[in-house]
Amino acid sequence: MNDQPRPDAVTLRPPTPADGAAVHRIVVDSGVLDVNSVYAYVLWFDRFAHSSVVVDSPEGLLGFVTGFVDPSAPDTWFCWQVGVAEAGRGQGLATRMLQDCLARSGATWLETTITPSNTASRALFHGLARRHDAGVTHPGAFPGTLLASLVDASDSAGHETEELFRIGPFQRNA
Ligand SMILES: CC(C)(COP(=O)(O)OP(=O)(O)OC[C@H]1O[C@@H](n2cnc3c(N)ncnc32)[C@H](O)[C@@H]1OP(=O)(O)O)[C@@H](O)C(=O)NCCC(=O)NCCS
């Protein structure tokens, strides 16, 4: 039996603060994404709904993207986190969410950071670039030493480097 939702049963829509707890659940369950507080997602969806998206289904929320238009470069949409629940993976939902955010933001460049070990995320963004015939450069990084917690002893080994991906240019109606 296929437990995946039918593609025509899912809806992409701007998030609302009421989505914060369900998105926090997806982040925790991913086991990969940095876990922010529920309040961080509630606040994000209150203030950055226009540059973020969720995927809804009759069974509940399946995925989300948090992002913002760079205040110092309005042609650039920055993707902070993207997550799809196990039940929704492998159907192009993450790609559709990124395309939706890009189109609504009006941006022609996408930036994000990805750790070297996150194969799925690297494949996602390279796939998006390929679909839109866009280039990929790596003009910087947040080194792992910058990302280590000063209060959580279990995090003393630090965090992987977050490598900057700059992708584009996208057509304005991408
Ligand atoms: C990364 C993630 C968002 C992908 O979601 P998804 O909806 O399954 O992605 P898509 O179906 O749009 O796939 C996009 C591309 O990535 C590839 N891909 C997806 N998961 C993959 C995996 N585990 N390994 C290798 N490639 C993968 C797909 O084959 C596809 O490639 P294509 O463009 O060449 O066809 C999802 O696996 C996830 O939530 N992972 C945990 C959280 C995470 O790592 N988020 C990203 C960091 S912010």
The ligand as a Gaussian input file, in Angstrom:
#p B3LYP/6-31G(d) Opt

LIG

0 1
 C       16.079000      17.590000       1.610000
 C       14.565000      17.396000       1.532000
 C       13.902000      18.722000       1.886000
 C       14.188000      16.975000       0.091000
 O       12.748000      16.957000       0.003000
 P       12.007000      16.227000      -1.225000
 O       10.627000      16.814000      -1.324000
 O       12.113000      14.766000      -1.088000
 O       12.891000      16.719000      -2.479000
 P       12.487000      16.650000      -4.037000
 O       11.541000      15.505000      -4.237000
 O       12.056000      17.998000      -4.497000
 O       13.884000      16.249000      -4.701000
 C       14.763000      17.206000      -5.261000
 C       16.016000      16.519000      -5.744000
 O       16.777000      16.036000      -4.612000
 C       17.043000      14.641000      -4.754000
 N       16.997000      14.033000      -3.430000
 C       16.006000      14.137000      -2.506000
 N       16.319000      13.421000      -1.407000
 C       17.533000      12.856000      -1.653000
 C       18.387000      12.005000      -0.898000
 N       18.048000      11.571000       0.347000
 N       19.576000      11.638000      -1.444000
 C       19.946000      12.067000      -2.680000
 N       19.160000      12.879000      -3.449000
 C       17.965000      13.260000      -2.935000
 C       15.902000      14.138000      -5.640000
 O       16.271000      12.922000      -6.288000
 C       15.751000      15.288000      -6.609000
 O       16.792000      15.217000      -7.560000
 P       16.556000      15.710000      -9.089000
 O       16.334000      17.203000      -9.032000
 O       17.854000      15.344000      -9.749000
 O       15.348000      14.992000      -9.610000
 C       14.086000      16.294000       2.493000
 O       14.814000      15.100000       2.236000
 C       14.270000      16.644000       3.964000
 O       13.392000      17.260000       4.581000
 N       15.398000      16.237000       4.573000
 C       15.691000      16.539000       5.982000
 C       15.884000      18.036000       6.227000
 C       16.984000      18.662000       5.370000
 O       18.057000      18.076000       5.186000
 N       16.722000      19.894000       4.857000
 C       17.666000      20.628000       4.038000
 C       18.628000      21.455000       4.833000
 S       18.011000      23.107000       5.205000

